[in-house]
Structure formats: C-alpha cells, structure tokens
Amino acid sequence: MIEKTLIDAYREQVRQCLLRATKETGEPQLTESEVKELMEMFTDDDLVFGMPFNTPEEMADMLLEK
C-alpha cells in the first residue's frame, strides 16, 4: 500500500495543477472552491489506483476536460 504522505502529496500536486490552469483569457479555469469540490470526489483509494498510470498533470488535465 502506498504511504498516506505520498497520497497527500499527489493530491496536492493535482490541486495545484488545477489552480494554475487558465482559460485563453488568462483567467483561472476553476475557482478554489470548485477545485476543492473536485478533489473531494476522490478517496485515497481512488488516487492510489491511478497514481501509477497518471502524473498529477495528466490527472488535472482529465478533470479539466470533463
């Protein structure tokens, strides 16, 4: 099992990627509360399942495409 600290670090990296994402106009794509809501959808087990296959940037991109 992956350590909780690694899961938390991955979650934070995804969160930071989402917060940095901007629209063509330079405005943020998501508000902080929208990012928080997205991240709360994923349990630690959900993240552990995807971590070996997706970088935090890839995970953020997938969430932004929805």
N, C-alpha and C positions, 0 to 999 in steps of 0.2 A: 504494500500500500504506500502511496506517495504521502510524504510528510505534510502535515497541515500548513507548515510555513511555506512550502513550495506551492501549495494550492492557493494560499492567500496572496503570494507574490504574483502568481499567474493571473488571478482575479484582478489584482490592482493594475497590472500591465494592460489587461484588456480594457479596464475602466479608463486608464489614461489615454489609450488609443482612441476610444470613443469620444472622450472630451476634446481631443485635439482635432478630430475630424471636422472639416469645414465645408460649407456649400461653395459654389462657384463665386458667390459674392463676398466670400471671406467670413461670413457669419458661421457660428457653430451649427453643426447639423442637429445636435441634441442639446437640451438643457441638462444641467447637473441632475435634476430630479428625474428626467427621462432616462439618463444613464443609470441612475440608481435603481430605477424600476426594472430596466432590462437585466441588470446584474443580479437582482434578487430572484429572477426567474430560474437561475441556475444553482443547483445544490453543489456541494463539494464533489459528490459522486459524478454528477454531470460533467463537471470540469475535468476530473481525473480521467474520465473516459476519452475526452477529446484532446487532452494535453499532448499525448504522444504524436498526434496527427496534425495539429494546428498550432501555429505560432500565435501569440496574443494578437498580432496584427491581422492574421488571417481570420481569427475568431471575430475580431471587431468588424472586419470587412463583411463577413457573413451576416452579422447582426444589422449592419447599416443597409444591406441590400433588402432586408425584409420590409 
